[in-house]
Amino acid sequence: MRKYLKTETDVFQNINIYMDAIERTLSYIYIQRRYDLIRLFGDKRYKVVILYTVMRYYYQKKINQNEFDFIPTKENFYSHLYQETSRLSLTKFIDLMVSTGVLKKDSFPNDKRKWVIAPNQILINEFEYMHQERAEGLEDLKSKDKIINLESLQVI
């Protein structure tokens, strides 16, 4: 009998729950009322992409993944989101989030002129709490044999 060992893939699949759920939940009224920091990212698509990308990088780094699909620097956001928003709007938003402490700048490992945009611990806690609460609400609905529809998910 083989023992079940948690592999990096298993850990990453758990992290994917957080990353996948964010795109589905940010626009709900429930989120807009309850989570002060996350709601700052919910009004424009490029802001959702920034939050999603920053959190993905954080979780990839947390599991010691060596290769990243996207490193959240201003320059990379400019090249990735140039069709969504202007460079000025993107710079203003990132600088505002950094100045208010929602996001922080960490030095880039290979190039000291660049900064990696990272989430603050308060944002991480709120993000994880939001998804944990949502997952518990879904489990509660499933355990009561209720029919789950989109309307019920919005009021969890």
C-alpha positions as CSV (number, residue, x, y, z in Angstrom):
1,M,0.0,0.0,0.0
2,R,1.4,3.3,-1.0
3,K,1.2,6.4,1.1
4,Y,-0.4,9.4,-0.4
5,L,2.2,12.2,-0.6
6,K,1.3,15.7,-1.4
7,T,3.1,16.6,-4.6
8,E,3.6,20.1,-6.0
9,T,0.8,19.4,-8.4
10,D,-1.6,18.7,-5.6
11,V,-0.6,21.9,-3.8
12,F,-0.8,23.9,-7.0
13,Q,-4.3,22.5,-7.7
14,N,-5.4,23.8,-4.3
15,I,-3.9,27.2,-5.1
16,N,-5.7,27.2,-8.4
17,I,-9.0,27.3,-6.5
18,Y,-8.1,30.8,-5.3
19,M,-6.9,31.9,-8.7
20,D,-9.8,30.6,-10.7
21,A,-12.5,31.8,-8.3
22,I,-11.4,35.4,-8.3
23,E,-12.5,36.1,-11.9
24,R,-16.0,34.8,-11.1
25,T,-16.6,36.6,-7.9
26,L,-15.2,40.1,-8.0
27,S,-18.2,41.6,-9.8
28,Y,-20.8,40.3,-7.4
29,I,-22.5,42.8,-5.1
30,Y,-21.7,40.5,-2.2
31,I,-18.0,41.1,-2.8
32,Q,-18.4,44.8,-3.4
33,R,-20.0,45.3,0.0
34,R,-17.9,43.0,2.2
35,Y,-14.2,43.2,1.2
36,D,-12.7,46.6,1.2
37,L,-9.4,45.9,-0.5
38,I,-10.6,43.4,-3.1
39,R,-13.4,45.7,-4.2
40,L,-10.7,48.3,-5.3
41,F,-9.9,45.8,-8.1
42,G,-13.4,45.0,-9.2
43,D,-14.6,47.9,-11.4
44,K,-12.3,47.5,-14.5
45,R,-11.1,44.4,-16.3
46,Y,-7.5,45.5,-16.2
47,K,-7.6,45.8,-12.4
48,V,-9.0,42.3,-12.1
49,V,-6.1,41.1,-14.3
50,I,-3.6,42.9,-12.0
51,L,-5.1,41.3,-8.9
52,Y,-5.3,37.9,-10.5
53,T,-1.7,38.0,-11.8
54,V,-0.3,39.4,-8.6
55,M,-2.0,36.7,-6.5
56,R,-1.0,34.0,-9.0
57,Y,2.7,35.0,-8.7
58,Y,2.4,35.1,-4.9
59,Y,1.1,31.5,-4.8
60,Q,3.6,30.3,-7.4
61,K,6.4,31.8,-5.4
62,K,4.9,30.3,-2.2
63,I,5.2,26.8,-3.5
64,N,8.8,27.5,-4.7
65,Q,8.0,27.2,-8.3
66,N,11.1,28.2,-10.3
67,E,9.4,29.1,-13.6
68,F,6.7,31.8,-13.7
69,D,4.4,32.3,-16.6
70,F,4.2,36.0,-15.9
71,I,6.2,38.2,-13.5
72,P,4.1,41.1,-12.3
73,T,6.2,44.2,-13.1
74,K,4.9,47.4,-14.5
75,E,6.7,46.8,-17.8
76,N,5.1,43.4,-18.2
77,F,1.7,44.8,-17.3
78,Y,2.2,47.6,-19.9
79,S,2.9,45.0,-22.6
80,H,0.1,42.7,-21.6
81,L,-2.6,45.2,-21.0
82,Y,-1.9,47.8,-23.7
83,Q,-5.2,47.1,-25.5
84,E,-7.2,47.3,-22.2
85,T,-6.0,50.6,-20.8
86,S,-3.5,53.4,-21.3
87,R,0.0,53.3,-19.8
88,L,-0.9,56.3,-17.7
89,S,-4.0,54.8,-16.1
90,L,-2.1,51.6,-15.4
91,T,0.8,53.5,-13.7
92,K,-1.6,55.7,-11.7
93,F,-3.5,52.7,-10.4
94,I,-0.5,50.6,-9.5
95,D,1.2,53.6,-7.8
96,L,-2.0,54.4,-5.9
97,M,-2.3,50.8,-4.7
98,V,1.4,50.8,-3.6
99,S,1.1,54.2,-1.8
100,T,-2.0,53.0,0.1
101,G,-0.3,49.8,1.1
102,V,-2.6,47.4,-0.8
103,L,0.3,46.3,-3.0
104,K,4.0,46.5,-2.4
105,K,7.1,46.7,-4.6
106,D,9.8,44.0,-4.2
107,S,13.1,44.3,-6.0
108,F,13.4,42.2,-9.1
109,P,16.0,39.4,-8.7
110,N,17.8,39.9,-12.0
111,D,17.5,43.6,-12.6
112,K,17.6,46.0,-9.8
113,R,15.9,48.8,-11.9
114,K,12.7,46.8,-12.0
115,W,10.2,46.2,-9.3
116,V,7.9,43.1,-8.8
117,I,4.4,44.1,-7.7
118,A,3.4,41.9,-4.8
119,P,0.3,41.7,-2.6
120,N,0.4,43.1,1.0
121,Q,-0.3,40.5,3.8
122,I,-3.7,42.2,4.5
123,L,-4.8,41.7,0.9
124,I,-3.6,38.1,1.0
125,N,-5.6,37.5,4.2
126,E,-8.7,39.1,2.8
127,F,-8.4,37.2,-0.5
128,E,-8.0,33.9,1.2
129,Y,-10.8,34.6,3.8
130,M,-13.2,35.6,0.9
131,H,-12.6,32.3,-0.9
132,Q,-12.7,30.2,2.3
133,E,-16.0,31.8,3.2
134,R,-17.3,31.2,-0.3
135,A,-16.2,27.6,-0.3
136,E,-17.9,27.0,3.1
137,G,-21.1,28.6,1.8
138,L,-21.0,26.2,-1.2
139,E,-20.4,23.2,1.0
140,D,-23.3,24.3,3.2
141,L,-25.6,24.6,0.2
142,K,-24.5,21.1,-1.1
143,S,-25.0,19.5,2.4
144,K,-28.5,20.8,2.6
145,D,-29.3,19.3,-0.9
146,K,-30.3,22.6,-2.2
147,I,-30.3,23.4,-5.9
148,I,-27.3,25.6,-6.6
149,N,-27.8,28.4,-9.1
150,L,-26.0,31.6,-9.8
151,E,-28.4,33.7,-7.7
152,S,-27.7,31.6,-4.6
153,L,-24.0,31.9,-5.1
154,Q,-24.2,35.7,-5.0
155,V,-25.7,35.9,-1.6
156,I,-23.4,33.4,0.2
